[in-house]
Amino acid sequence: MWRIIAAAVRLAGPHLLAPWRSPVLRWRMETYGVLDAAGRPMTAQAITAKDFFRFAGSNRLALWRFLRWAAVLEQVA
């Protein structure tokens, strides 16, 4: 559990209190296919706090798996 939290902190980087500003997390959301209100794919630069929390709420299991994977990679490296 602590490794997953450490991975989340590392991925948020200096944007811990505002994770929607993290380039890594924005890129991850873009590659996952986050959509805007009209259903169009969003670019990483267009993602706002509202989009981040909507994405995190609707994809929490996928995000949990991603953090678990990142924690395992961190352990191996």
Distance bins in CASP14 RR format, pairs under 12 A and 6 or more apart:
PFRMAT RR
TARGET T0000
AUTHOR 0000-0000-0000
RMODE 2
METHOD distances of the structure
MODEL  1
1 7 0 0 0 0 0 1 0 0 0 0 0
1 8 0 0 0 0 0 1 0 0 0 0 0
1 64 0 0 0 0 0 1 0 0 0 0 0
1 67 0 0 0 0 0 1 0 0 0 0 0
1 68 0 0 0 0 1 0 0 0 0 0 0
1 71 0 0 0 0 1 0 0 0 0 0 0
2 8 0 0 0 0 0 1 0 0 0 0 0
2 9 0 0 0 0 0 1 0 0 0 0 0
2 67 0 0 0 0 0 1 0 0 0 0 0
2 71 0 0 0 0 1 0 0 0 0 0 0
2 74 0 0 0 0 0 1 0 0 0 0 0
2 75 0 0 0 0 0 1 0 0 0 0 0
3 9 0 0 0 0 0 1 0 0 0 0 0
3 10 0 0 0 0 0 1 0 0 0 0 0
3 67 0 0 0 0 1 0 0 0 0 0 0
3 68 0 0 0 0 1 0 0 0 0 0 0
3 69 0 0 0 0 0 1 0 0 0 0 0
3 70 0 0 0 0 1 0 0 0 0 0 0
3 71 1 1 0 0 0 0 0 0 0 0 0
3 72 1 0 0 1 0 0 0 0 0 0 0
3 73 0 0 0 0 0 1 0 0 0 0 0
3 74 1 0 0 1 0 0 0 0 0 0 0
3 75 1 0 0 1 0 0 0 0 0 0 0
3 76 0 0 0 0 0 1 0 0 0 0 0
4 10 0 0 0 0 0 1 0 0 0 0 0
4 11 0 0 0 0 0 1 0 0 0 0 0
4 63 0 0 0 0 0 1 0 0 0 0 0
4 64 1 0 0 1 0 0 0 0 0 0 0
4 65 0 0 0 0 0 1 0 0 0 0 0
4 66 0 0 0 0 1 0 0 0 0 0 0
4 67 1 0 1 0 0 0 0 0 0 0 0
4 68 1 0 1 0 0 0 0 0 0 0 0
4 69 0 0 0 0 1 0 0 0 0 0 0
4 70 0 0 0 0 1 0 0 0 0 0 0
4 71 1 0 1 0 0 0 0 0 0 0 0
4 72 0 0 0 0 1 0 0 0 0 0 0
4 73 0 0 0 0 0 1 0 0 0 0 0
4 74 0 0 0 0 1 0 0 0 0 0 0
4 75 0 0 0 0 0 1 0 0 0 0 0
5 11 0 0 0 0 0 1 0 0 0 0 0
5 12 0 0 0 0 0 1 0 0 0 0 0
5 16 0 0 0 0 0 1 0 0 0 0 0
5 64 0 0 0 0 0 1 0 0 0 0 0
5 67 0 0 0 0 1 0 0 0 0 0 0
5 68 0 0 0 0 0 1 0 0 0 0 0
5 70 0 0 0 0 0 1 0 0 0 0 0
5 71 0 0 0 0 1 0 0 0 0 0 0
5 74 0 0 0 0 0 1 0 0 0 0 0
6 12 0 0 0 0 0 1 0 0 0 0 0
6 13 0 0 0 0 0 1 0 0 0 0 0
6 16 0 0 0 0 0 1 0 0 0 0 0
6 67 0 0 0 0 1 0 0 0 0 0 0
6 68 0 0 0 0 0 1 0 0 0 0 0
6 70 0 0 0 0 1 0 0 0 0 0 0
6 71 1 0 0 1 0 0 0 0 0 0 0
6 72 0 0 0 0 0 1 0 0 0 0 0
6 73 0 0 0 0 0 1 0 0 0 0 0
6 74 1 0 0 1 0 0 0 0 0 0 0
6 75 0 0 0 0 1 0 0 0 0 0 0
7 13 0 0 0 0 0 1 0 0 0 0 0
7 24 0 0 0 0 0 1 0 0 0 0 0
7 25 0 0 0 0 0 1 0 0 0 0 0
7 63 0 0 0 0 0 1 0 0 0 0 0
7 64 0 0 0 0 0 1 0 0 0 0 0
7 65 0 0 0 0 0 1 0 0 0 0 0
7 66 0 0 0 0 1 0 0 0 0 0 0
7 67 1 0 1 0 0 0 0 0 0 0 0
7 68 0 0 0 0 1 0 0 0 0 0 0
7 69 0 0 0 0 1 0 0 0 0 0 0
7 70 1 0 1 0 0 0 0 0 0 0 0
7 71 1 0 1 0 0 0 0 0 0 0 0
7 72 0 0 0 0 1 0 0 0 0 0 0
7 73 0 0 0 0 1 0 0 0 0 0 0
7 74 1 0 1 0 0 0 0 0 0 0 0
7 75 0 0 0 0 1 0 0 0 0 0 0
7 77 0 0 0 0 0 1 0 0 0 0 0
8 15 0 0 0 0 0 1 0 0 0 0 0
8 16 0 0 0 0 1 0 0 0 0 0 0
8 19 0 0 0 0 1 0 0 0 0 0 0
8 22 0 0 0 0 0 1 0 0 0 0 0
8 24 0 0 0 0 0 1 0 0 0 0 0
8 25 0 0 0 0 1 0 0 0 0 0 0
8 28 0 0 0 0 0 1 0 0 0 0 0
8 56 0 0 0 0 0 1 0 0 0 0 0
8 63 0 0 0 0 1 0 0 0 0 0 0
8 64 0 0 0 0 1 0 0 0 0 0 0
8 66 0 0 0 0 1 0 0 0 0 0 0
8 67 1 0 1 0 0 0 0 0 0 0 0
8 68 0 0 0 0 0 1 0 0 0 0 0
8 70 0 0 0 0 1 0 0 0 0 0 0
8 71 0 0 0 0 1 0 0 0 0 0 0
8 74 0 0 0 0 0 1 0 0 0 0 0
9 15 0 0 0 0 0 1 0 0 0 0 0
9 16 1 0 0 1 0 0 0 0 0 0 0
9 17 0 0 0 0 0 1 0 0 0 0 0
9 19 0 0 0 0 1 0 0 0 0 0 0
9 22 0 0 0 0 0 1 0 0 0 0 0
9 24 0 0 0 0 0 1 0 0 0 0 0
9 25 0 0 0 0 0 1 0 0 0 0 0
9 67 0 0 0 0 0 1 0 0 0 0 0
9 70 0 0 0 0 0 1 0 0 0 0 0
9 71 0 0 0 0 0 1 0 0 0 0 0
9 74 0 0 0 0 0 1 0 0 0 0 0
10 16 0 0 0 0 1 0 0 0 0 0 0
10 19 0 0 0 0 0 1 0 0 0 0 0
10 22 0 0 0 0 0 1 0 0 0 0 0
10 24 0 0 0 0 1 0 0 0 0 0 0
10 25 0 0 0 0 0 1 0 0 0 0 0
10 67 0 0 0 0 0 1 0 0 0 0 0
10 70 1 0 0 1 0 0 0 0 0 0 0
10 71 0 0 0 0 1 0 0 0 0 0 0
10 73 0 0 0 0 0 1 0 0 0 0 0
10 74 1 0 0 1 0 0 0 0 0 0 0
10 77 0 0 0 0 0 1 0 0 0 0 0
11 19 0 0 0 0 1 0 0 0 0 0 0
11 22 1 0 0 1 0 0 0 0 0 0 0
11 23 0 0 0 0 0 1 0 0 0 0 0
11 24 1 0 1 0 0 0 0 0 0 0 0
11 25 1 0 0 1 0 0 0 0 0 0 0
11 26 0 0 0 0 0 1 0 0 0 0 0
11 27 0 0 0 0 0 1 0 0 0 0 0
11 28 1 0 0 1 0 0 0 0 0 0 0
11 29 0 0 0 0 0 1 0 0 0 0 0
11 63 0 0 0 0 0 1 0 0 0 0 0
11 66 0 0 0 0 1 0 0 0 0 0 0
11 67 1 0 0 1 0 0 0 0 0 0 0
11 69 0 0 0 0 0 1 0 0 0 0 0
11 70 1 0 0 1 0 0 0 0 0 0 0
11 71 0 0 0 0 0 1 0 0 0 0 0
11 73 0 0 0 0 0 1 0 0 0 0 0
11 74 0 0 0 0 1 0 0 0 0 0 0
12 18 0 0 0 0 1 0 0 0 0 0 0
12 19 1 0 1 0 0 0 0 0 0 0 0
12 20 0 0 0 0 1 0 0 0 0 0 0
12 21 0 0 0 0 1 0 0 0 0 0 0
12 22 1 0 1 0 0 0 0 0 0 0 0
12 23 0 0 0 0 0 1 0 0 0 0 0
12 24 1 0 0 1 0 0 0 0 0 0 0
12 25 1 0 0 1 0 0 0 0 0 0 0
12 26 0 0 0 0 0 1 0 0 0 0 0
12 28 0 0 0 0 0 1 0 0 0 0 0
12 52 0 0 0 0 0 1 0 0 0 0 0
12 56 0 0 0 0 0 1 0 0 0 0 0
12 67 0 0 0 0 0 1 0 0 0 0 0
12 70 0 0 0 0 0 1 0 0 0 0 0
13 19 0 0 0 0 1 0 0 0 0 0 0
13 21 0 0 0 0 1 0 0 0 0 0 0
13 22 1 0 0 1 0 0 0 0 0 0 0
13 23 0 0 0 0 1 0 0 0 0 0 0
13 24 1 0 0 1 0 0 0 0 0 0 0
13 25 0 0 0 0 1 0 0 0 0 0 0
14 21 0 0 0 0 1 0 0 0 0 0 0
14 22 0 0 0 0 1 0 0 0 0 0 0
14 23 0 0 0 0 0 1 0 0 0 0 0
14 24 0 0 0 0 0 1 0 0 0 0 0
15 21 1 0 1 0 0 0 0 0 0 0 0
15 22 1 0 1 0 0 0 0 0 0 0 0
15 23 0 0 0 0 1 0 0 0 0 0 0
15 24 0 0 0 0 1 0 0 0 0 0 0
15 25 1 0 0 1 0 0 0 0 0 0 0
15 26 0 0 0 0 1 0 0 0 0 0 0
15 49 0 0 0 0 0 1 0 0 0 0 0
15 52 0 0 0 0 0 1 0 0 0 0 0
16 22 0 0 0 0 1 0 0 0 0 0 0
16 25 0 0 0 0 0 1 0 0 0 0 0
17 49 0 0 0 0 0 1 0 0 0 0 0
18 25 0 0 0 0 0 1 0 0 0 0 0
18 26 0 0 0 0 0 1 0 0 0 0 0
18 47 0 0 0 0 0 1 0 0 0 0 0
18 48 0 0 0 0 0 1 0 0 0 0 0
18 49 1 0 0 1 0 0 0 0 0 0 0
18 52 0 0 0 0 1 0 0 0 0 0 0
18 53 0 0 0 0 0 1 0 0 0 0 0
19 25 1 0 1 0 0 0 0 0 0 0 0
19 26 0 0 0 0 1 0 0 0 0 0 0
19 28 0 0 0 0 0 1 0 0 0 0 0
19 29 0 0 0 0 0 1 0 0 0 0 0
19 47 0 0 0 0 0 1 0 0 0 0 0
19 49 0 0 0 0 1 0 0 0 0 0 0
19 51 0 0 0 0 0 1 0 0 0 0 0
19 52 1 0 0 1 0 0 0 0 0 0 0
19 53 0 0 0 0 1 0 0 0 0 0 0
19 55 0 0 0 0 0 1 0 0 0 0 0
19 56 0 0 0 0 1 0 0 0 0 0 0
19 63 0 0 0 0 0 1 0 0 0 0 0
19 67 0 0 0 0 0 1 0 0 0 0 0
20 26 1 0 0 1 0 0 0 0 0 0 0
20 28 0 0 0 0 0 1 0 0 0 0 0
20 29 0 0 0 0 1 0 0 0 0 0 0
20 34 0 0 0 0 0 1 0 0 0 0 0
20 42 0 0 0 0 0 1 0 0 0 0 0
20 44 0 0 0 0 0 1 0 0 0 0 0
20 45 0 0 0 0 0 1 0 0 0 0 0
20 46 0 0 0 0 0 1 0 0 0 0 0
20 47 1 0 0 1 0 0 0 0 0 0 0
20 48 1 0 0 1 0 0 0 0 0 0 0
20 49 1 0 1 0 0 0 0 0 0 0 0
20 50 0 0 0 0 1 0 0 0 0 0 0
20 51 1 0 0 1 0 0 0 0 0 0 0
20 52 1 1 0 0 0 0 0 0 0 0 0
20 53 1 0 0 1 0 0 0 0 0 0 0
20 54 0 0 0 0 0 1 0 0 0 0 0
20 55 0 0 0 0 1 0 0 0 0 0 0
20 56 0 0 0 0 1 0 0 0 0 0 0
21 44 0 0 0 0 0 1 0 0 0 0 0
21 45 0 0 0 0 0 1 0 0 0 0 0
21 47 0 0 0 0 1 0 0 0 0 0 0
21 48 0 0 0 0 1 0 0 0 0 0 0
21 49 0 0 0 0 1 0 0 0 0 0 0
21 52 0 0 0 0 1 0 0 0 0 0 0
22 28 0 0 0 0 1 0 0 0 0 0 0
22 29 0 0 0 0 1 0 0 0 0 0 0
22 44 0 0 0 0 1 0 0 0 0 0 0
22 47 0 0 0 0 0 1 0 0 0 0 0
22 49 0 0 0 0 0 1 0 0 0 0 0
22 52 0 0 0 0 1 0 0 0 0 0 0
23 29 0 0 0 0 0 1 0 0 0 0 0
23 30 0 0 0 0 0 1 0 0 0 0 0
23 44 1 0 0 1 0 0 0 0 0 0 0
23 45 0 0 0 0 1 0 0 0 0 0 0
23 47 0 0 0 0 0 1 0 0 0 0 0
24 30 0 0 0 0 0 1 0 0 0 0 0
24 31 0 0 0 0 0 1 0 0 0 0 0
24 44 0 0 0 0 1 0 0 0 0 0 0
24 66 0 0 0 0 0 1 0 0 0 0 0
24 67 0 0 0 0 0 1 0 0 0 0 0
24 70 0 0 0 0 1 0 0 0 0 0 0
25 31 0 0 0 0 0 1 0 0 0 0 0
25 32 0 0 0 0 0 1 0 0 0 0 0
25 34 0 0 0 0 0 1 0 0 0 0 0
25 44 0 0 0 0 1 0 0 0 0 0 0
25 47 0 0 0 0 1 0 0 0 0 0 0
25 49 0 0 0 0 0 1 0 0 0 0 0
25 51 0 0 0 0 0 1 0 0 0 0 0
25 52 1 0 0 1 0 0 0 0 0 0 0
25 53 0 0 0 0 0 1 0 0 0 0 0
25 55 0 0 0 0 1 0 0 0 0 0 0
25 56 0 0 0 0 1 0 0 0 0 0 0
25 63 0 0 0 0 1 0 0 0 0 0 0
25 66 0 0 0 0 1 0 0 0 0 0 0
25 67 0 0 0 0 0 1 0 0 0 0 0
25 70 0 0 0 0 0 1 0 0 0 0 0
26 32 0 0 0 0 0 1 0 0 0 0 0
26 33 0 0 0 0 0 1 0 0 0 0 0
26 34 0 0 0 0 1 0 0 0 0 0 0
26 42 0 0 0 0 1 0 0 0 0 0 0
26 43 0 0 0 0 1 0 0 0 0 0 0
26 44 1 1 0 0 0 0 0 0 0 0 0
26 45 1 0 0 1 0 0 0 0 0 0 0
26 46 0 0 0 0 1 0 0 0 0 0 0
26 47 1 0 1 0 0 0 0 0 0 0 0
26 48 0 0 0 0 0 1 0 0 0 0 0
26 49 0 0 0 0 0 1 0 0 0 0 0
26 51 0 0 0 0 1 0 0 0 0 0 0
26 52 0 0 0 0 1 0 0 0 0 0 0
26 55 0 0 0 0 0 1 0 0 0 0 0
27 33 0 0 0 0 0 1 0 0 0 0 0
27 34 0 0 0 0 0 1 0 0 0 0 0
27 42 0 0 0 0 0 1 0 0 0 0 0
27 43 0 0 0 0 1 0 0 0 0 0 0
27 44 1 0 1 0 0 0 0 0 0 0 0
27 45 0 0 0 0 0 1 0 0 0 0 0
27 47 0 0 0 0 1 0 0 0 0 0 0
28 34 0 0 0 0 1 0 0 0 0 0 0
28 44 0 0 0 0 1 0 0 0 0 0 0
28 47 0 0 0 0 0 1 0 0 0 0 0
28 52 0 0 0 0 0 1 0 0 0 0 0
28 55 0 0 0 0 1 0 0 0 0 0 0
28 56 0 0 0 0 0 1 0 0 0 0 0
28 59 0 0 0 0 0 1 0 0 0 0 0
28 62 0 0 0 0 0 1 0 0 0 0 0
28 63 0 0 0 0 1 0 0 0 0 0 0
28 65 0 0 0 0 0 1 0 0 0 0 0
28 66 1 0 0 1 0 0 0 0 0 0 0
28 67 0 0 0 0 0 1 0 0 0 0 0
28 69 0 0 0 0 0 1 0 0 0 0 0
28 70 0 0 0 0 1 0 0 0 0 0 0
29 35 0 0 0 0 0 1 0 0 0 0 0
29 36 0 0 0 0 0 1 0 0 0 0 0
29 41 0 0 0 0 0 1 0 0 0 0 0
29 42 1 0 0 1 0 0 0 0 0 0 0
29 43 0 0 0 0 0 1 0 0 0 0 0
29 44 1 0 0 1 0 0 0 0 0 0 0
29 45 0 0 0 0 0 1 0 0 0 0 0
29 46 0 0 0 0 0 1 0 0 0 0 0
29 47 1 0 1 0 0 0 0 0 0 0 0
29 48 0 0 0 0 0 1 0 0 0 0 0
29 51 1 0 0 1 0 0 0 0 0 0 0
29 52 1 0 0 1 0 0 0 0 0 0 0
29 53 0 0 0 0 0 1 0 0 0 0 0
29 54 0 0 0 0 0 1 0 0 0 0 0
29 55 1 0 1 0 0 0 0 0 0 0 0
29 56 0 0 0 0 1 0 0 0 0 0 0
29 57 0 0 0 0 0 1 0 0 0 0 0
29 58 0 0 0 0 0 1 0 0 0 0 0
29 59 0 0 0 0 1 0 0 0 0 0 0
29 62 0 0 0 0 0 1 0 0 0 0 0
29 63 0 0 0 0 1 0 0 0 0 0 0
29 66 0 0 0 0 0 1 0 0 0 0 0
30 36 0 0 0 0 0 1 0 0 0 0 0
30 41 1 0 0 1 0 0 0 0 0 0 0
30 42 1 0 0 1 0 0 0 0 0 0 0
30 43 1 0 0 1 0 0 0 0 0 0 0
30 44 1 0 1 0 0 0 0 0 0 0 0
30 45 0 0 0 0 1 0 0 0 0 0 0
30 46 0 0 0 0 1 0 0 0 0 0 0
30 47 1 0 0 1 0 0 0 0 0 0 0
30 51 0 0 0 0 0 1 0 0 0 0 0
30 52 0 0 0 0 0 1 0 0 0 0 0
30 55 0 0 0 0 0 1 0 0 0 0 0
31 41 0 0 0 0 0 1 0 0 0 0 0
31 42 0 0 0 0 0 1 0 0 0 0 0
31 43 0 0 0 0 0 1 0 0 0 0 0
31 44 0 0 0 0 1 0 0 0 0 0 0
31 47 0 0 0 0 0 1 0 0 0 0 0
31 62 0 0 0 0 0 1 0 0 0 0 0
31 66 0 0 0 0 0 1 0 0 0 0 0
32 41 0 0 0 0 0 1 0 0 0 0 0
32 42 0 0 0 0 0 1 0 0 0 0 0
32 44 0 0 0 0 0 1 0 0 0 0 0
32 47 0 0 0 0 0 1 0 0 0 0 0
32 51 0 0 0 0 0 1 0 0 0 0 0
32 52 0 0 0 0 0 1 0 0 0 0 0
32 55 1 0 0 1 0 0 0 0 0 0 0
32 56 0 0 0 0 0 1 0 0 0 0 0
32 58 0 0 0 0 0 1 0 0 0 0 0
32 59 1 0 0 1 0 0 0 0 0 0 0
32 62 1 0 0 1 0 0 0 0 0 0 0
32 63 0 0 0 0 1 0 0 0 0 0 0
32 65 0 0 0 0 0 1 0 0 0 0 0
32 66 0 0 0 0 1 0 0 0 0 0 0
33 39 0 0 0 0 0 1 0 0 0 0 0
33 40 0 0 0 0 0 1 0 0 0 0 0
33 41 1 0 1 0 0 0 0 0 0 0 0
33 42 1 0 0 1 0 0 0 0 0 0 0
33 43 0 0 0 0 0 1 0 0 0 0 0
33 44 0 0 0 0 0 1 0 0 0 0 0
33 47 0 0 0 0 0 1 0 0 0 0 0
33 51 0 0 0 0 0 1 0 0 0 0 0
33 55 0 0 0 0 1 0 0 0 0 0 0
33 58 0 0 0 0 0 1 0 0 0 0 0
33 59 0 0 0 0 1 0 0 0 0 0 0
33 62 0 0 0 0 0 1 0 0 0 0 0
34 40 0 0 0 0 0 1 0 0 0 0 0
34 41 1 0 0 1 0 0 0 0 0 0 0
34 42 1 0 1 0 0 0 0 0 0 0 0
34 43 0 0 0 0 1 0 0 0 0 0 0
34 44 0 0 0 0 1 0 0 0 0 0 0
34 46 0 0 0 0 1 0 0 0 0 0 0
34 47 1 0 0 1 0 0 0 0 0 0 0
34 48 0 0 0 0 0 1 0 0 0 0 0
34 50 0 0 0 0 0 1 0 0 0 0 0
34 51 1 0 0 1 0 0 0 0 0 0 0
34 52 0 0 0 0 1 0 0 0 0 0 0
34 53 0 0 0 0 0 1 0 0 0 0 0
34 54 0 0 0 0 1 0 0 0 0 0 0
34 55 1 0 1 0 0 0 0 0 0 0 0
34 56 0 0 0 0 0 1 0 0 0 0 0
34 57 0 0 0 0 0 1 0 0 0 0 0
34 58 0 0 0 0 1 0 0 0 0 0 0
34 59 0 0 0 0 1 0 0 0 0 0 0
34 62 0 0 0 0 0 1 0 0 0 0 0
34 63 0 0 0 0 0 1 0 0 0 0 0
35 41 1 0 0 1 0 0 0 0 0 0 0
35 42 1 0 0 1 0 0 0 0 0 0 0
35 43 0 0 0 0 0 1 0 0 0 0 0
35 46 0 0 0 0 0 1 0 0 0 0 0
35 47 0 0 0 0 0 1 0 0 0 0 0
35 51 0 0 0 0 1 0 0 0 0 0 0
35 54 0 0 0 0 1 0 0 0 0 0 0
35 55 0 0 0 0 1 0 0 0 0 0 0
35 58 0 0 0 0 0 1 0 0 0 0 0
35 59 0 0 0 0 0 1 0 0 0 0 0
36 42 1 0 1 0 0 0 0 0 0 0 0
36 43 0 0 0 0 1 0 0 0 0 0 0
36 46 1 0 0 1 0 0 0 0 0 0 0
36 47 0 0 0 0 1 0 0 0 0 0 0
36 48 0 0 0 0 1 0 0 0 0 0 0
36 50 0 0 0 0 0 1 0 0 0 0 0
36 51 1 0 0 1 0 0 0 0 0 0 0
36 54 0 0 0 0 0 1 0 0 0 0 0
36 55 0 0 0 0 0 1 0 0 0 0 0
37 46 0 0 0 0 0 1 0 0 0 0 0
37 48 0 0 0 0 0 1 0 0 0 0 0
37 50 0 0 0 0 1 0 0 0 0 0 0
37 51 0 0 0 0 1 0 0 0 0 0 0
37 54 0 0 0 0 1 0 0 0 0 0 0
39 51 0 0 0 0 0 1 0 0 0 0 0
40 46 0 0 0 0 1 0 0 0 0 0 0
41 47 0 0 0 0 0 1 0 0 0 0 0
41 51 0 0 0 0 0 1 0 0 0 0 0
42 48 0 0 0 0 1 0 0 0 0 0 0
42 50 0 0 0 0 0 1 0 0 0 0 0
42 51 1 0 0 1 0 0 0 0 0 0 0
42 52 0 0 0 0 0 1 0 0 0 0 0
42 54 0 0 0 0 0 1 0 0 0 0 0
42 55 0 0 0 0 1 0 0 0 0 0 0
43 51 0 0 0 0 0 1 0 0 0 0 0
44 51 0 0 0 0 0 1 0 0 0 0 0
44 52 0 0 0 0 0 1 0 0 0 0 0
45 51 0 0 0 0 0 1 0 0 0 0 0
46 52 0 0 0 0 0 1 0 0 0 0 0
47 53 0 0 0 0 0 1 0 0 0 0 0
47 54 0 0 0 0 0 1 0 0 0 0 0
47 55 0 0 0 0 1 0 0 0 0 0 0
47 56 0 0 0 0 0 1 0 0 0 0 0
48 54 0 0 0 0 1 0 0 0 0 0 0
48 55 0 0 0 0 0 1 0 0 0 0 0
49 55 0 0 0 0 0 1 0 0 0 0 0
49 56 0 0 0 0 0 1 0 0 0 0 0
50 56 0 0 0 0 0 1 0 0 0 0 0
50 57 0 0 0 0 0 1 0 0 0 0 0
51 57 0 0 0 0 0 1 0 0 0 0 0
51 58 0 0 0 0 0 1 0 0 0 0 0
51 59 0 0 0 0 0 1 0 0 0 0 0
52 58 0 0 0 0 0 1 0 0 0 0 0
52 59 0 0 0 0 0 1 0 0 0 0 0
52 63 0 0 0 0 0 1 0 0 0 0 0
53 59 0 0 0 0 0 1 0 0 0 0 0
53 60 0 0 0 0 0 1 0 0 0 0 0
53 63 0 0 0 0 0 1 0 0 0 0 0
54 60 0 0 0 0 0 1 0 0 0 0 0
55 62 0 0 0 0 1 0 0 0 0 0 0
55 63 0 0 0 0 1 0 0 0 0 0 0
55 66 0 0 0 0 0 1 0 0 0 0 0
56 62 0 0 0 0 1 0 0 0 0 0 0
56 63 1 0 0 1 0 0 0 0 0 0 0
56 64 0 0 0 0 0 1 0 0 0 0 0
56 66 0 0 0 0 0 1 0 0 0 0 0
56 67 0 0 0 0 0 1 0 0 0 0 0
57 63 0 0 0 0 1 0 0 0 0 0 0
57 64 0 0 0 0 0 1 0 0 0 0 0
59 65 0 0 0 0 1 0 0 0 0 0 0
59 66 0 0 0 0 1 0 0 0 0 0 0
59 67 0 0 0 0 0 1 0 0 0 0 0
60 66 0 0 0 0 0 1 0 0 0 0 0
60 67 0 0 0 0 0 1 0 0 0 0 0
61 67 0 0 0 0 0 1 0 0 0 0 0
61 68 0 0 0 0 0 1 0 0 0 0 0
62 68 0 0 0 0 0 1 0 0 0 0 0
62 69 0 0 0 0 0 1 0 0 0 0 0
63 69 0 0 0 0 0 1 0 0 0 0 0
63 70 0 0 0 0 0 1 0 0 0 0 0
64 70 0 0 0 0 0 1 0 0 0 0 0
64 71 0 0 0 0 0 1 0 0 0 0 0
65 71 0 0 0 0 0 1 0 0 0 0 0
65 72 0 0 0 0 0 1 0 0 0 0 0
66 72 0 0 0 0 0 1 0 0 0 0 0
66 73 0 0 0 0 0 1 0 0 0 0 0
67 73 0 0 0 0 0 1 0 0 0 0 0
67 74 0 0 0 0 0 1 0 0 0 0 0
68 74 0 0 0 0 0 1 0 0 0 0 0
68 75 0 0 0 0 0 1 0 0 0 0 0
69 75 0 0 0 0 0 1 0 0 0 0 0
69 76 0 0 0 0 0 1 0 0 0 0 0
70 76 0 0 0 0 0 1 0 0 0 0 0
70 77 0 0 0 0 0 1 0 0 0 0 0
71 77 0 0 0 0 0 1 0 0 0 0 0
END
